[in-house]
Amino acid sequence: MPDIASPPSEGTRQFPCVQCGAKVEFAPGTDSLRCPYCGHETQVPASAEVIAENDFMAALAGMEQNATMEDVPSVTCTSCAAHIEPPKATEAFPCPYCGSSIVVKIRSEHLVKPQALLPFKVARNEATELFRSWLKSRWFAPNALKKFARLEGRLQGLYTPYWTYDASTVSRYTGQRGDNYVVRVGKRTQTRIRWRPASGTVAREFDDVLVVGSRSLPRELAEKLEPWDVTSLVPHADEYLSGFLAERYQIDLREAWKRATERMDEVIRGDVKRQIGGDHQRIDSLQTRHSDVTYKHVLLPLWICSYRFKDRVFRFLVNARTGEVQGQRPWSWVKIGLAALLVAAVVLFIAYLDNR
């Protein structure tokens, strides 16, 4: 299967201001392009296109025959391997994931075109304030980090590739139900568990199970940014990407489906345990059949700041729809050690008072 990627942004279409001719950019929280010089706004044309679900099995049988493809330019970061669309008329730019400088050497790829996206809603200044608040709350981070990140960190708007999956599932299981009971042993009572066999079938309809299509964005961070308001997806249009970077996906449709089934399995196991009931549950076997599987390829907006600290890369992310914040940071073992000593001193002092 071909590599999957985000759509062209600044590299394909330019949107000049109708008043002064300068390049306009999409204004987060609106449906308009705004000129950074004269302030004139141009509304993004409304689309009547329907965001349809695509047949998963048909796509696997022949991706190029069953998906909308396009030739798109991309560059690859030599440090973290992210596939990014290069900004227009730029010889080098910082990688949003690791901060390394990317020298523009464009190559063309034949890729699946995204159907839809969520436009930016959180503006840069709001994301910047969230970043500052996040830094202030990292008490166990080294003191040098806050100064370093403020000076060196680059907050960038980035459209990240995702897959969404719909599926109907029927799952058959065997397991055991455990019920607590109390017995008296001498002068004391003990709680024991009485196990008995359990089996059955559970069914569920899954809608828009999300899987990130980027290897550069850590999966655990990506999933912590959820939920996304995917019911607000709009048909893909280059106007929404003006002023932002867009990443090409590195995880294809088949590989992303494996992660989607893992996420579905987590939910199904919860359904099984609820059906088994009792105080404790064991699942011995679980077999799930997936049917009516469909997918979409979409772009979701992030504000991202990557910075290096003592030869390691750390990332700060903002869900540009909800403002949810997730980040990575180094730890100050000096501060942790001082905190541990303080706790130990308090415990010893309390013990001293109790023994007086």
Long-range contacts (C-beta under 8 A, 24 or more apart in sequence): 1-60, 1-63, 1-252, 1-253, 1-254, 2-63, 2-64, 2-69, 2-109, 2-110, 2-111, 2-112, 2-252, 3-83, 3-109, 3-111, 3-248, 3-249, 3-250, 3-252, 4-111, 4-112, 4-161, 4-213, 4-248, 4-249, 4-250, 4-251, 4-252, 4-253, 4-297, 5-72, 5-74, 5-83, 5-109, 5-111, 5-112, 5-161, 5-247, 5-248, 5-249, 6-85, 6-114, 6-159, 6-160, 6-161, 6-246, 6-247, 6-248, 6-249, 6-299, 7-70, 7-72, 7-85, 7-113, 7-114, 7-236, 7-238, 7-241, 7-246, 7-299, 8-70, 8-72, 8-73, 8-85, 8-238, 8-241, 8-246, 9-85, 9-87, 9-159, 9-238, 9-241, 9-242, 9-244, 9-245, 9-246, 10-85, 10-86, 10-87, 10-88, 10-241, 10-242, 10-243, 11-73, 11-85, 11-86, 11-87, 11-88, 12-72, 12-73, 12-238, 13-238, 13-242, 14-88, 15-42, 15-238, 15-239, 15-242, 17-42, 18-42, 23-242, 24-242, 25-242, 25-243, 25-244, 26-119, 26-120, 26-239, 26-240, 26-241, 26-242, 26-243, 26-244, 27-123, 28-119, 28-120, 28-121, 28-122, 28-123, 28-124, 28-157, 28-320, 29-120, 29-121, 29-122, 29-123, 31-119, 33-239, 33-242, 44-237, 44-239, 44-240, 45-237, 45-239, 47-234, 47-235, 47-237, 49-235, 51-115, 51-116, 51-233, 51-234, 51-235, 51-296, 52-115, 53-166, 53-294, 53-295, 53-296, 54-115, 54-294, 54-295, 54-296, 55-293, 55-294, 56-165, 56-253, 56-257, 56-293, 56-294, 56-295, 57-293, 59-253, 59-295, 60-253, 60-254, 63-112, 63-253, 64-110, 67-112, 67-113, 68-112, 68-113, 68-115, 69-110, 69-111, 69-112, 69-113, 70-110, 70-111, 70-113, 71-108, 71-109, 71-110, 71-111, 72-108, 72-109, 72-111, 72-248, 73-106, 73-107, 73-108, 74-106, 74-107, 74-108, 74-109, 74-248, 75-102, 75-103, 75-104, 75-105, 75-106, 75-107, 76-102, 77-102, 77-216, 78-102, 80-216, 80-313, 81-215, 81-216, 81-250, 82-214, 82-215, 82-216, 82-247, 82-250, 83-247, 83-248, 83-249, 83-250, 84-245, 84-246, 84-247, 84-248, 85-245, 85-246, 85-247, 85-248, 87-245, 94-154, 94-156, 94-306, 95-306, 96-154, 96-156, 96-158, 96-245, 96-247, 96-304, 96-306, 97-216, 97-217, 97-304, 97-306, 97-313, 97-315, 98-216, 98-306, 98-308, 98-313, 99-152, 99-154, 99-306, 99-307, 99-308, 99-313, 109-248, 111-248, 112-253, 112-297, 113-236, 113-297, 114-161, 114-236, 114-297, 114-298, 114-299, 115-235, 115-236, 115-296, 115-297, 115-298, 116-233, 116-234, 116-235, 116-236, 116-296, 116-298, 116-299, 117-159, 117-233, 117-234, 117-236, 117-240, 117-241, 117-298, 117-299, 117-300, 117-301, 118-228, 118-229, 118-230, 118-232, 118-233, 118-234, 118-298, 118-299, 118-300, 118-301, 118-321, 119-234, 119-240, 119-301, 120-157, 120-240, 120-244, 120-301, 120-320, 120-321, 121-301, 121-320, 121-321, 121-322, 122-303, 122-318, 122-319, 122-320, 122-321, 122-322, 122-323, 124-155, 124-157, 124-303, 126-323, 127-155, 127-303, 127-318, 127-320, 127-323, 128-155, 130-318, 130-323, 130-325, 131-155, 131-305, 131-316, 131-318, 131-325, 134-316, 134-325, 134-327, 138-329, 139-335, 140-331, 140-332, 140-335, 140-336, 140-339, 141-329, 141-330, 141-331, 141-332, 142-309, 142-330, 142-331, 142-332, 142-335, 143-332, 144-309, 145-309, 145-329, 145-330, 148-307, 148-309, 149-305, 149-307, 149-309, 149-316, 152-307, 152-308, 153-305, 153-306, 153-307, 153-316, 154-305, 154-306, 154-307, 155-303, 155-304, 155-305, 156-244, 156-245, 156-303, 156-304, 156-305, 157-243, 157-244, 157-245, 157-301, 157-302, 157-303, 157-320, 158-244, 158-245, 158-246, 158-247, 158-301, 158-302, 158-303, 158-304, 159-241, 159-244, 159-245, 159-246, 159-247, 159-299, 159-300, 159-301, 159-302, 160-212, 160-213, 160-214, 160-217, 160-222, 160-247, 160-299, 160-300, 160-301, 160-302, 161-212, 161-213, 161-214, 161-247, 161-248, 161-249, 161-297, 161-298, 161-299, 162-210, 162-211, 162-212, 162-213, 162-297, 162-298, 162-299, 162-300, 163-210, 163-211, 163-213, 163-249, 163-251, 163-253, 163-256, 163-257, 163-260, 163-295, 163-296, 163-297, 163-298, 164-208, 164-209, 164-210, 164-211, 164-230, 164-295, 164-296, 164-298, 165-206, 165-208, 165-209, 165-211, 165-256, 165-257, 165-260, 165-293, 165-294, 165-295, 166-205, 166-206, 166-207, 166-208, 166-209, 166-292, 166-293, 166-294, 166-295, 167-205, 167-206, 167-209, 167-260, 167-264, 167-290, 167-291, 167-292, 167-293, 167-294, 168-203, 168-204, 168-205, 168-206, 168-290, 168-291, 168-292, 169-203, 169-204, 169-205, 169-206, 169-264, 169-268, 169-288, 169-289, 169-290, 169-291, 170-201, 170-202, 170-203, 170-288, 170-289, 170-291, 171-201, 171-202, 171-203, 171-204, 171-268, 171-271, 171-272, 171-286, 171-287, 171-288, 171-289, 172-199, 172-200, 172-201, 172-286, 172-287, 173-199, 173-200, 173-201, 173-202, 173-272, 173-283, 173-284, 173-285, 173-286, 173-287, 174-198, 174-199, 174-283, 174-284, 174-285, 175-199, 175-272, 175-276, 175-281, 175-282, 175-283, 175-284, 175-285, 176-276, 176-281, 176-282, 176-284, 177-276, 177-277, 177-278, 177-280, 177-281, 178-278, 178-279, 178-280, 178-281, 178-282, 179-278, 179-279, 179-280, 180-279, 180-280, 193-279, 193-280, 195-280, 195-282, 198-276, 198-281, 200-272, 200-275, 200-276, 202-268, 202-271, 202-272, 202-275, 204-264, 204-267, 204-268, 204-271, 206-264, 206-267, 208-296, 209-260, 209-263, 209-264, 211-251, 211-256, 211-257, 211-259, 211-260, 211-263, 212-251, 213-249, 213-250, 213-251, 213-256, 213-297, 214-247, 214-249, 214-250, 214-251, 215-250, 215-251, 216-247, 216-250, 217-302, 217-317, 218-315, 218-328, 219-259, 221-315, 221-317, 221-326, 221-327, 221-328, 224-324, 224-326, 225-302, 225-317, 225-319, 225-324, 225-326, 226-324, 227-322, 228-300, 228-319, 228-321, 228-322, 229-321, 229-322, 230-298, 232-321, 233-296, 233-298, 236-299, 241-299, 244-301, 246-299, 249-297, 253-295, 253-297, 257-293, 257-295, 261-288, 261-290, 264-288, 264-290
